[in-house]
Each structure stands twice: as structure tokens, then as C-alpha cells.
Amino acid sequence: MKFSEFPFTEEILQGLEAMNFEEATPVQEKSIPILMEGEDVIAVAQTGTGKTAAYLLPILNHIQRKGANKLSSLIIAPTRELAMQIDQQLEGFSYFTGTSSIAIYGGGSGSSFDAERTALTQGADIIVATPGRLLSHLNLKYVKIDGLEHFILDEADRMLDMGFADDIQRIAEYLPKKRQNIMFSATMPPKIRNLAKAVMNNPKEVNIAISKTAEGILQAAYLTYGHQKLAVLKSLLKDKVELSSIIIFTSRKSSVSDIVRDLKKMGIDADGISSNLDQNEREEVLRRFKNKRLRVLVATDIISRGIDIDSIDLVLNYDVPNDPEDYIHRVGRTARAKSTGVALTFIDENGQNDFQKIEKLIGNPIQKLANPDGIDQGPEYKPQDRSRSFKKYKKPFKKHERRDKK
């Protein structure tokens, strides 16, 4: 379905055309008509499926047609990176509409807090905020929120994982009872349904390809001991000039600086981002990477759901994520918008059980590659949970079991 087929205002259609948005994704096609009718919606869709536009466009259309002149919509996001990304997309979609918005998140200066307070009292049309920062303003009692019509929770599952459930319910208590509630999540565990019951009114459900990786991602893994990882990484990146945009995810903040240091010694343009950096430093690194002035970005999961960059050639998991859903979001940084990309993972002796959970979640085994020439082979793939979910693994598991009994 083309965006021109939706009953959007001319100004919104102009913005979509300027941004080269033509075909709606499945989550957009299913969600937008329901949202334009004013219904509450829970939508389950993974990263990279166009979920942000799915809720922003109906909201903008409503504001454009009604001519709102005060705070109309509140969007809650789990991280400052995602809040900034949403606000950036808003700027593009609303370019011809005159709709105002501001992103509110912690880590800024006193002057940024003052700018946020002005927006919350004088009435920006749309506020995008992290829970803690918004509560800081709400607790000071000056936020003019009585006219709010739309309440959106983006990445709801991640917010609950980060412990924001109580904050979200406290925020909801400040809002008008009559409002449209919209929730987007990558998964639908029981805790999400409990939150929906607390803040929503008979929501319609939209489910799109839960917990699947994009078709354009070529996935593979290397079995490595921990001490082999840097050597394998160096071999994979050496002389690979065609890989111009690379993200390396690690589960430990301490590994970020080590990886960056070793890559720089190879002459590779690399920089890192983790919660150890202040907000301005993080924004500058992300800006350089997004503008293709930085080839390799090394990061913790702090950005796995909060970065929207096209044409990332390679996502490399230096460590296997503990949560299988985090793997979906990490590799979802590549092959966005129907493009292609490569996702590689290093599986050390401690990551095998977690990697098997990932394979179960996506429903397929992931190819294991031999280590590059000159590097000894790593540990045998023998996760403790010897599930028979995959026929290809059936005989090896039996073989190991017989050997163990001897």
C-alpha cells in the first residue's frame, strides 16, 4: 500500500515525498487505519519495521487537521538515543506542517532543562521523553498536560526490563482520563499485558513478525575462546575496505575501550560509546558515525534499539547477548528497509547456552564458520541444553551423549 492512499493532509504527504517514503510497511499498513480512528492500539513489531512512522503519521495528521495549539501528544521512550531518533523523524515528517516538538531526556545542562520547561508550559505539540526526566518536570507541578490526546509508549518491553513500570504508571496518573493510548513493543510477555490493562482502554492488537530477523541479513558465527576474539576481529576487518559502516556490540563497558584501542593500532577509524560517556560525547560519536565520518562504532547495548542508520554493512556481536531478544535488536541495525547486511557473532565457551536460546527464538540454526587462517580453532559447540529442536544437531548430540556415558 502506498502512503498516498492514506487520507493524510497535503502537508504530511509533501513531507513523506521529500523523505522518499512511498510504500508502507506491514506494521504501518495495519496500524495507521486503526490509529486514525482513535482506537487504543498495542502493536508488536521488531526494530527496523517502520514502527515509529506507524504512530507518528496518524498523530501528526490529527494535529494538522484539528489545529492543536498546546501539548497534544506524549511519547515515552526508554533511552535518550531513542528519544532523539524519534524527534529527528518527527522533524522530517512535520517539515511542512509547522508542528512543534521537543525531546526531553537526562544528562543535559541546566539550560536544556529550562528549554524543556518552556516547552512543557507554553505548549509544544509533541513531547518525546524518557520516563525519569519527564517525572522530574511533572513533580514540579508546572506541566500543562490537561489537553493531552495521545499517550504513546515506544519499546514498552525494554522500558519494563529497565525497571520503568512504576514510572510509567505514575506518569499516566497525571494525564487526562480521556485519551488515545498507543503501545509498541518487540515482544508481548505477560508484564506488557498487565501494563496495557493499567493504562489502556480495550486496545486493538497488531502483530507483525515477532522475534524474527530481517530476510536480508546473512548470519554466521565463529566459535572462539575469549582470548582469540581480538585476533579473529582483526583478521575479519583487515583490508576489508568494502565494509565502510560497522557496529561492534559488546556486553561489557570495559571491552569498548580495549577494542577501540586495538582497532586504532591497525589504522582503522574506530570510536566507542557506552554509558561512561557524557551526553554530549555520545551524541558527537553517533553524529560522526551517522554522517559516515566514522567507520567502526563499538558500543554496548545502550544503542541497540536507539539508532536509525541506513546502509550498515556489518554488525558484529563481540559477545553473545544474554537476552535472545537483544540479538534481534542488535542485528536489526543492518539490512534495514529491505537492504542487505551481514551479522557475525563470536561464541566463546561461556556464550554457548545463550546462543542456543537465540537459535531457538529465530527458529533456525546459525552457520558456524571456521576461524580465519593462522588462528587455532575455538571450542566445540556443545551447549548444555541439548535440545533436539533442530534436526541438523540431532546426531552430534547423540554422539556426545554416548561419549559422556563412557
SULWOJO-V647484 format. One record per residue. N is the residue number from 1. SS is DSSP state (alpha for helix, beta for strand, coil for the rest). OMEGA is omega in radians with two decimals (999 if undefined). Layout:
# SULWOJO-V647484
N,SS,OMEGA / N,SS,OMEGA
This chain:
# SULWOJO-V647484
1,coil,3.13 / 2,beta,3.12 / 3,alpha,-3.14 / 4,alpha,3.13 / 5,alpha,3.06 / 6,coil,-3.13 / 7,coil,3.10 / 8,coil,3.08 / 9,coil,-3.13 / 10,alpha,-3.12 / 11,alpha,3.12 / 12,alpha,3.11 / 13,alpha,3.07 / 14,alpha,3.12 / 15,alpha,3.12 / 16,alpha,3.13 / 17,alpha,-3.13 / 18,alpha,-3.13 / 19,coil,3.13 / 20,coil,3.03 / 21,coil,-3.11 / 22,coil,-3.08 / 23,beta,3.09 / 24,coil,3.05 / 25,coil,-3.14 / 26,alpha,-3.12 / 27,alpha,3.08 / 28,alpha,-3.11 / 29,alpha,-3.11 / 30,alpha,-3.04 / 31,alpha,-2.99 / 32,alpha,-3.14 / 33,alpha,3.14 / 34,alpha,-3.13 / 35,alpha,3.14 / 36,alpha,3.05 / 37,coil,3.09 / 38,coil,-3.12 / 39,coil,2.94 / 40,coil,-3.06 / 41,beta,2.88 / 42,beta,3.14 / 43,beta,3.10 / 44,beta,-3.10 / 45,coil,-3.09 / 46,coil,3.10 / 47,coil,3.07 / 48,coil,-3.12 / 49,coil,3.11 / 50,coil,-3.06 / 51,alpha,-3.10 / 52,alpha,3.10 / 53,alpha,-3.10 / 54,alpha,3.11 / 55,alpha,-3.13 / 56,alpha,-3.05 / 57,alpha,3.08 / 58,alpha,3.12 / 59,alpha,3.12 / 60,alpha,3.14 / 61,alpha,3.12 / 62,alpha,3.14 / 63,alpha,-3.12 / 64,alpha,-3.11 / 65,alpha,-3.10 / 66,alpha,-3.12 / 67,coil,-3.12 / 68,coil,3.12 / 69,coil,3.08 / 70,coil,-3.11 / 71,coil,-3.07 / 72,coil,-3.00 / 73,beta,3.12 / 74,beta,3.13 / 75,beta,3.13 / 76,beta,3.14 / 77,coil,-3.04 / 78,coil,-3.07 / 79,coil,3.12 / 80,alpha,3.13 / 81,alpha,3.13 / 82,alpha,3.10 / 83,alpha,3.12 / 84,alpha,-3.14 / 85,alpha,3.13 / 86,alpha,-3.13 / 87,alpha,3.10 / 88,alpha,3.09 / 89,alpha,3.09 / 90,alpha,-3.13 / 91,alpha,3.13 / 92,alpha,-3.09 / 93,alpha,-3.03 / 94,coil,-3.02 / 95,coil,-3.08 / 96,coil,-3.04 / 97,coil,-3.07 / 98,coil,3.12 / 99,coil,-3.11 / 100,coil,3.12 / 101,beta,3.06 / 102,beta,3.04 / 103,beta,-3.08 / 104,beta,-3.12 / 105,coil,-3.10 / 106,coil,3.06 / 107,coil,-3.12 / 108,coil,-3.11 / 109,coil,3.08 / 110,alpha,3.14 / 111,alpha,3.10 / 112,alpha,3.09 / 113,alpha,3.12 / 114,alpha,3.11 / 115,alpha,3.10 / 116,alpha,3.14 / 117,alpha,3.10 / 118,alpha,3.13 / 119,alpha,-3.09 / 120,alpha,3.14 / 121,alpha,-3.10 / 122,alpha,2.89 / 123,coil,2.88 / 124,coil,-3.10 / 125,coil,-3.06 / 126,beta,3.06 / 127,beta,3.02 / 128,beta,-2.98 / 129,beta,2.91 / 130,coil,-3.00 / 131,alpha,-3.07 / 132,alpha,-3.11 / 133,alpha,3.14 / 134,alpha,3.12 / 135,alpha,3.09 / 136,alpha,3.10 / 137,alpha,-3.11 / 138,alpha,-3.12 / 139,coil,3.11 / 140,coil,2.92 / 141,coil,-3.11 / 142,coil,-3.07 / 143,coil,3.12 / 144,coil,-2.98 / 145,coil,-3.05 / 146,coil,-3.13 / 147,coil,-3.07 / 148,coil,-3.10 / 149,coil,-3.06 / 150,beta,3.11 / 151,beta,-3.02 / 152,beta,3.04 / 153,beta,3.14 / 154,coil,-3.06 / 155,coil,-3.06 / 156,alpha,-3.14 / 157,alpha,3.13 / 158,alpha,3.11 / 159,alpha,3.12 / 160,alpha,3.09 / 161,alpha,-3.12 / 162,coil,3.06 / 163,coil,-3.08 / 164,coil,-3.06 / 165,alpha,-3.12 / 166,alpha,3.13 / 167,alpha,-3.13 / 168,alpha,3.14 / 169,alpha,3.08 / 170,alpha,3.09 / 171,alpha,-3.12 / 172,alpha,3.14 / 173,alpha,3.12 / 174,alpha,-2.96 / 175,coil,3.05 / 176,coil,-3.13 / 177,coil,-3.14 / 178,coil,-3.11 / 179,coil,3.01 / 180,beta,-3.13 / 181,beta,-3.09 / 182,beta,-3.13 / 183,beta,3.05 / 184,beta,-3.08 / 185,beta,3.09 / 186,coil,3.14 / 187,coil,-3.13 / 188,coil,3.08 / 189,coil,-3.13 / 190,alpha,-3.11 / 191,alpha,3.08 / 192,alpha,3.12 / 193,alpha,3.10 / 194,alpha,3.10 / 195,alpha,3.13 / 196,alpha,3.12 / 197,alpha,-3.08 / 198,alpha,-3.00 / 199,alpha,-3.03 / 200,coil,-3.11 / 201,coil,3.12 / 202,coil,-3.06 / 203,coil,2.96 / 204,beta,-3.12 / 205,beta,3.03 / 206,beta,-3.12 / 207,beta,-3.12 / 208,coil,2.94 / 209,coil,-3.09 / 210,coil,2.99 / 211,coil,3.04 / 212,coil,3.08 / 213,coil,-3.11 / 214,coil,-3.09 / 215,coil,-3.07 / 216,coil,-3.11 / 217,beta,3.00 / 218,beta,-3.05 / 219,beta,3.08 / 220,beta,-3.11 / 221,beta,3.05 / 222,beta,3.05 / 223,beta,-3.07 / 224,coil,2.90 / 225,coil,-3.08 / 226,alpha,-3.08 / 227,alpha,-3.13 / 228,alpha,-2.95 / 229,alpha,-3.11 / 230,alpha,3.13 / 231,alpha,3.11 / 232,alpha,3.13 / 233,alpha,-3.14 / 234,alpha,-3.14 / 235,alpha,-3.11 / 236,alpha,-3.06 / 237,alpha,-3.08 / 238,coil,3.08 / 239,coil,3.12 / 240,coil,-3.07 / 241,coil,3.14 / 242,coil,3.08 / 243,coil,-3.01 / 244,coil,-3.12 / 245,coil,-2.98 / 246,beta,2.98 / 247,beta,3.05 / 248,beta,3.13 / 249,beta,3.02 / 250,coil,-3.09 / 251,coil,-3.08 / 252,coil,3.10 / 253,alpha,-3.10 / 254,alpha,-3.12 / 255,alpha,-3.06 / 256,alpha,-3.09 / 257,alpha,3.12 / 258,alpha,-3.13 / 259,alpha,3.14 / 260,alpha,-3.12 / 261,alpha,-3.11 / 262,alpha,3.11 / 263,alpha,3.12 / 264,alpha,3.09 / 265,alpha,3.10 / 266,coil,-3.09 / 267,coil,3.14 / 268,coil,-3.14 / 269,coil,-3.06 / 270,beta,3.04 / 271,beta,-3.06 / 272,beta,3.10 / 273,beta,3.09 / 274,coil,-3.12 / 275,coil,3.08 / 276,coil,3.14 / 277,coil,3.03 / 278,coil,-3.00 / 279,alpha,-3.10 / 280,alpha,3.13 / 281,alpha,3.13 / 282,alpha,-3.13 / 283,alpha,-3.12 / 284,alpha,3.11 / 285,alpha,3.13 / 286,alpha,-3.13 / 287,alpha,3.13 / 288,alpha,-3.14 / 289,alpha,-3.13 / 290,alpha,-3.13 / 291,coil,3.10 / 292,coil,3.04 / 293,coil,3.08 / 294,coil,-3.04 / 295,coil,-3.04 / 296,beta,3.06 / 297,beta,3.10 / 298,beta,-2.98 / 299,beta,2.91 / 300,coil,-3.09 / 301,alpha,3.13 / 302,alpha,-3.12 / 303,alpha,-3.03 / 304,coil,3.11 / 305,coil,-3.04 / 306,coil,3.11 / 307,coil,-3.08 / 308,coil,-3.08 / 309,coil,3.10 / 310,coil,2.98 / 311,coil,2.97 / 312,coil,-3.01 / 313,coil,-3.03 / 314,beta,2.92 / 315,beta,-3.12 / 316,beta,3.09 / 317,beta,3.13 / 318,coil,3.04 / 319,coil,3.04 / 320,coil,3.12 / 321,coil,-3.14 / 322,coil,-3.12 / 323,coil,3.13 / 324,alpha,3.12 / 325,alpha,3.12 / 326,alpha,3.08 / 327,alpha,3.13 / 328,alpha,-3.09 / 329,alpha,3.08 / 330,alpha,-3.07 / 331,alpha,3.08 / 332,coil,3.07 / 333,coil,3.11 / 334,coil,-3.13 / 335,coil,3.09 / 336,alpha,3.07 / 337,alpha,3.04 / 338,alpha,3.07 / 339,coil,3.12 / 340,coil,3.13 / 341,beta,-3.11 / 342,beta,3.08 / 343,beta,-3.14 / 344,beta,-3.13 / 345,beta,3.02 / 346,beta,-3.14 / 347,beta,3.07 / 348,coil,-3.05 / 349,coil,-3.12 / 350,coil,-3.05 / 351,coil,-3.02 / 352,alpha,3.14 / 353,alpha,3.12 / 354,alpha,-3.13 / 355,alpha,3.09 / 356,alpha,3.08 / 357,alpha,3.09 / 358,alpha,-3.14 / 359,alpha,3.09 / 360,alpha,-3.10 / 361,alpha,-3.10 / 362,alpha,3.03 / 363,coil,-3.13 / 364,coil,2.98 / 365,coil,3.12 / 366,coil,-3.06 / 367,beta,3.07 / 368,beta,-3.09 / 369,beta,3.05 / 370,coil,3.10 / 371,coil,-3.13 / 372,coil,3.13 / 373,coil,3.11 / 374,coil,3.13 / 375,coil,-3.14 / 376,coil,3.11 / 377,coil,-3.09 / 378,coil,-3.11 / 379,coil,3.05 / 380,coil,-3.13 / 381,coil,-3.12 / 382,coil,3.09 / 383,coil,-3.08 / 384,coil,3.12 / 385,coil,-3.04 / 386,coil,-3.14 / 387,coil,3.10 / 388,coil,-3.10 / 389,coil,-3.07 / 390,coil,-3.08 / 391,alpha,-3.12 / 392,alpha,-3.09 / 393,alpha,-2.93 / 394,alpha,-3.09 / 395,alpha,3.10 / 396,alpha,-3.13 / 397,alpha,-3.14 / 398,alpha,-3.13 / 399,alpha,-3.14 / 400,alpha,-3.12 / 401,alpha,3.12 / 402,alpha,-3.13 / 403,alpha,3.14 / 404,alpha,-3.10 / 405,alpha,3.12 / 406,coil,999
